């Protein structure tokens, strides 16, 4: 059985470019990719709903039973533990 080499592949791509034109090639590539993805998903048994987790499962995974707490109010003062160590502190 003959194999397709780089020369034959280049000729095929050139013919496709001539037939469809450069403006339609990106759309054809997207359609081909989405078709391959749908085929793969149908073979593996995935659905579009399987990809998106619902809100209840996200809450259960994160262990959140209630809404997140209020954010801490930040003042303009810096805490001493947030300050970088000075050379005088290093022994």
ChimeraX attribute file (.defattr): number of C-alpha atoms within 10 A of each C-alpha:
attribute: neighborCount
match mode: 1-to-1
recipient: residues
	/A:1	3
	/A:2	4
	/A:3	6
	/A:4	8
	/A:5	8
	/A:6	9
	/A:7	9
	/A:8	11
	/A:9	11
	/A:10	11
	/A:11	11
	/A:12	12
	/A:13	12
	/A:14	12
	/A:15	12
	/A:16	13
	/A:17	14
	/A:18	10
	/A:19	11
	/A:20	11
	/A:21	12
	/A:22	11
	/A:23	9
	/A:24	11
	/A:25	14
	/A:26	11
	/A:27	11
	/A:28	12
	/A:29	11
	/A:30	11
	/A:31	12
	/A:32	12
	/A:33	12
	/A:34	12
	/A:35	12
	/A:36	12
	/A:37	12
	/A:38	15
	/A:39	12
	/A:40	12
	/A:41	13
	/A:42	11
	/A:43	9
	/A:44	9
	/A:45	9
	/A:46	12
	/A:47	11
	/A:48	8
	/A:49	8
	/A:50	9
	/A:51	8
	/A:52	8
	/A:53	9
	/A:54	10
	/A:55	9
	/A:56	10
	/A:57	10
	/A:58	11
	/A:59	13
	/A:60	10
	/A:61	9
	/A:62	8
	/A:63	9
	/A:64	11
	/A:65	9
	/A:66	7
	/A:67	7
	/A:68	7
	/A:69	6
	/A:70	6
	/A:71	6
	/A:72	6
	/A:73	5
	/A:74	7
	/A:75	6
	/A:76	5
	/A:77	6
	/A:78	9
	/A:79	7
	/A:80	8
	/A:81	7
	/A:82	7
	/A:83	8
	/A:84	8
	/A:85	10
	/A:86	7
	/A:87	7
	/A:88	6
	/A:89	7
	/A:90	6
	/A:91	4
